[in-house]
Amino acid sequence: MRALAIVALALLTSMPAEAALKEGAKAQDFTTRGAIAGKIFTVHLNDALKKGPVVLYFFPAAFTPGCSAEARAFAQSIEEFRKAGASVIGMSADPVDKLADFSSKDCAGQFAVASAGPAVIKAYDVALPIKNAQGETRMITNRTSYVIAPDGRVFYVHSDLNAADHVKNTLDAVRRLRASKG
């Protein structure tokens, strides 16, 4: 059964994902709990947008190979995002205590990660149902990255379970957004 789950995960990661929020759509505000460098705090999207564009990236699960690699890549590029005026917030359906640990380790304390509850998952259409070895279905978040402009509009969307291009593509989009604003 474990081999079947691994095959299913391999198939999922090779297929592009679909995101419902399109470029130009209004991103829904949210308040949730998150962590940075292991310290838990309240994350509020509208507060982050007051400082500039936000890269809001959803990932399936902390401490899995693709999600850890993606978090490390964002952490390594965080200065480039800051130079372009953007902040980064990672989101998953994981509990905040797990994300606090993840924020210290794989995110290297460089950016916030937050717990996406059912309302946020629905609003950003990132629900990804998976079955465990016992055949029970649970909800995780799809790997989808949004670049949200300070006015709350989605400027760019990249949805693909393969983590490889999320950091590069979102950084390029943030730079294009900055260039478009003069």
Secondary structure, DSSP 8 states (H G I E B T S, - for coil): -HHHHHHHHHHHHHSB---S--TT-B----EEEEEETTEEEEEEHHHHHTTS-EEEEE-S-TTSHHHHHHHHHHHHHHHHHHHTT-EEEEEESS-HHHHHHHHHHTTTTSSEEEE--HHHHHHTT-EEEEE-TTS-EEEEE--EEEEE-TTSBEEEEEEBS--TTHHHHHHHHHHHHHHHT-
